[in-house]
Amino acid sequence: MKKWYESVGPHGEIVISSRVRLARNYVKFPFPGRMTQEQQQALLESVASVMTESAGGREFTLTDLTNGDPLFAQSLMERHLISPEFAGSKRVHGIILSRDESISVMVGEEDHLRIQALGSGLCLQECLKAAMAVDDLLERTGEYAFDEHLGYLTHCPTNLGTGLRASVMLHLPALTEAGPIRDMILAAGKLGFAVRGLYGEGTRSSGALYQISNQVSMGISEEETIGRLSEAVNNILRSEQELRSRMLKERPEFADRLWRAAGILASARSISSRESMELLSQLRLGVAVGELGGVSIEQINQLLRDTQPASLSLLLGGGSLGSEAERDAKRAKMIRDTVKQVLVEEINK
């Protein structure tokens, strides 16, 4: 089955993905921090039973992460399927995942449930619909903790209300280089949105990749949240597109830098995770503006995912991360095998 990320969605030249996440807790259990190990296990088994047997025709599988492989947990984090905190949790916890990886349920994070829907490109409405369908299914198994005035009760007060966190992953190299990214982040904050790095809260941007998400979930409906975030993202898209066009026309060195990035990626024998992110960002920009060919946005997105340390090790059959030098050499070969077609196409012009 094709994974959700193996295609480019609406505005895919800038928007990598959309995500909707719902935080939920059951009345019948204490909050996770106060649960016994037996209660944690009962919660995991209860949710897994519903999702794997009654999920409306979708096929879901449970992965118990309690005593699992830390490398595998890290790879799930790199693929934005679980949070960094969840990857290192000592509680009984697991993830229930659809075959195409577009829907997941984290069981036993700081809340009982973190229901998540992912999609390619700008597709927040579709993600909301998918997450709400799973939410309705799981609510049938037990009453959610809900207050008439506060909304859904959650571990963190910032999730009170709808319990909704919607986010969009954006590739903004032009805004980053030209400087307006700082103004954009400040403006987003004033409108109730947070702009963070690749892996969310507490992380820095790498490869000009940013997450923008809502900060408020109380006193506003799910639809309103999605509408406001979509409007904010569309404004950012217009600014990024305008800057890209201007840089291509007015700065002769712009195209040269894109080609240099492609050349390094197509020939390097060793490359770090950080450097590959920055160079793949330039390559993605070059393909998006039509300056480079021979490789697709889908392929670059795949490389951005697969060349992360844990994902790379698992993909190549390693049982551990191995040495940094080994990873850098394997990463370089994986990228080289894909990107060398860029130069072949140029030679044949």
NORJO-V208819 format. One record per residue. N is the residue number from 1. OMEGA is omega in whole degrees, -180 to 180 (999 if undefined). Layout:
# NORJO-V208819
N_OMEGA ; N_OMEGA
This chain:
# NORJO-V208819
1_180 ; 2_178 ; 3_-177 ; 4_-174 ; 5_-178 ; 6_174 ; 7_179 ; 8_-178 ; 9_-180 ; 10_-178 ; 11_-175 ; 12_177 ; 13_179 ; 14_-178 ; 15_179 ; 16_-177 ; 17_172 ; 18_-179 ; 19_173 ; 20_-179 ; 21_179 ; 22_177 ; 23_-178 ; 24_175 ; 25_179 ; 26_177 ; 27_-171 ; 28_179 ; 29_170 ; 30_173 ; 31_-174 ; 32_-179 ; 33_-179 ; 34_-179 ; 35_172 ; 36_178 ; 37_179 ; 38_178 ; 39_178 ; 40_180 ; 41_179 ; 42_178 ; 43_-178 ; 44_-179 ; 45_-179 ; 46_-179 ; 47_-180 ; 48_-180 ; 49_-180 ; 50_-175 ; 51_-176 ; 52_-177 ; 53_-170 ; 54_-171 ; 55_172 ; 56_177 ; 57_177 ; 58_178 ; 59_-180 ; 60_175 ; 61_178 ; 62_170 ; 63_178 ; 64_-176 ; 65_-173 ; 66_179 ; 67_-174 ; 68_-179 ; 69_179 ; 70_179 ; 71_179 ; 72_178 ; 73_178 ; 74_179 ; 75_176 ; 76_177 ; 77_180 ; 78_179 ; 79_176 ; 80_178 ; 81_175 ; 82_180 ; 83_176 ; 84_179 ; 85_-179 ; 86_-179 ; 87_-177 ; 88_-176 ; 89_177 ; 90_178 ; 91_167 ; 92_-175 ; 93_180 ; 94_179 ; 95_176 ; 96_-167 ; 97_175 ; 98_-175 ; 99_-180 ; 100_178 ; 101_-180 ; 102_180 ; 103_177 ; 104_175 ; 105_173 ; 106_-180 ; 107_178 ; 108_173 ; 109_177 ; 110_169 ; 111_180 ; 112_-176 ; 113_165 ; 114_-178 ; 115_-173 ; 116_174 ; 117_-179 ; 118_177 ; 119_-179 ; 120_179 ; 121_-179 ; 122_-175 ; 123_-176 ; 124_-180 ; 125_179 ; 126_178 ; 127_178 ; 128_180 ; 129_-179 ; 130_-179 ; 131_-180 ; 132_178 ; 133_177 ; 134_178 ; 135_179 ; 136_-180 ; 137_-176 ; 138_179 ; 139_179 ; 140_-177 ; 141_180 ; 142_-178 ; 143_175 ; 144_174 ; 145_-174 ; 146_178 ; 147_-176 ; 148_-177 ; 149_-176 ; 150_-177 ; 151_179 ; 152_-178 ; 153_-175 ; 154_179 ; 155_-179 ; 156_-179 ; 157_-178 ; 158_178 ; 159_178 ; 160_-178 ; 161_180 ; 162_-175 ; 163_-174 ; 164_167 ; 165_177 ; 166_-179 ; 167_178 ; 168_177 ; 169_-174 ; 170_174 ; 171_-171 ; 172_-178 ; 173_-179 ; 174_178 ; 175_180 ; 176_-177 ; 177_-175 ; 178_175 ; 179_-177 ; 180_-179 ; 181_179 ; 182_178 ; 183_180 ; 184_-180 ; 185_179 ; 186_-180 ; 187_179 ; 188_179 ; 189_179 ; 190_180 ; 191_178 ; 192_179 ; 193_176 ; 194_176 ; 195_-175 ; 196_-179 ; 197_-171 ; 198_-175 ; 199_172 ; 200_-172 ; 201_176 ; 202_-180 ; 203_-180 ; 204_177 ; 205_175 ; 206_-178 ; 207_-179 ; 208_177 ; 209_-177 ; 210_170 ; 211_172 ; 212_-176 ; 213_177 ; 214_177 ; 215_-175 ; 216_177 ; 217_178 ; 218_178 ; 219_179 ; 220_-177 ; 221_177 ; 222_-178 ; 223_178 ; 224_179 ; 225_-180 ; 226_-179 ; 227_-180 ; 228_179 ; 229_178 ; 230_178 ; 231_179 ; 232_180 ; 233_179 ; 234_176 ; 235_178 ; 236_179 ; 237_-180 ; 238_180 ; 239_180 ; 240_-180 ; 241_179 ; 242_180 ; 243_178 ; 244_-180 ; 245_-179 ; 246_-179 ; 247_-180 ; 248_-178 ; 249_-169 ; 250_-176 ; 251_-178 ; 252_-178 ; 253_-177 ; 254_-179 ; 255_180 ; 256_-180 ; 257_178 ; 258_179 ; 259_178 ; 260_178 ; 261_179 ; 262_-180 ; 263_179 ; 264_-179 ; 265_-177 ; 266_-175 ; 267_-176 ; 268_177 ; 269_177 ; 270_-178 ; 271_-178 ; 272_178 ; 273_-178 ; 274_-179 ; 275_-180 ; 276_178 ; 277_-178 ; 278_-178 ; 279_176 ; 280_175 ; 281_178 ; 282_178 ; 283_180 ; 284_177 ; 285_-180 ; 286_178 ; 287_-177 ; 288_-178 ; 289_177 ; 290_-180 ; 291_-179 ; 292_177 ; 293_177 ; 294_178 ; 295_-175 ; 296_174 ; 297_179 ; 298_-179 ; 299_179 ; 300_176 ; 301_180 ; 302_178 ; 303_178 ; 304_179 ; 305_-170 ; 306_-177 ; 307_171 ; 308_-169 ; 309_-177 ; 310_180 ; 311_178 ; 312_-179 ; 313_-180 ; 314_-179 ; 315_-178 ; 316_173 ; 317_-180 ; 318_178 ; 319_179 ; 320_-180 ; 321_-177 ; 322_-180 ; 323_179 ; 324_180 ; 325_178 ; 326_180 ; 327_-178 ; 328_179 ; 329_180 ; 330_178 ; 331_-180 ; 332_-179 ; 333_179 ; 334_179 ; 335_-178 ; 336_-178 ; 337_179 ; 338_-169 ; 339_-177 ; 340_179 ; 341_177 ; 342_-178 ; 343_177 ; 344_-179 ; 345_-180 ; 346_-180 ; 347_-176 ; 348_-180 ; 349_999
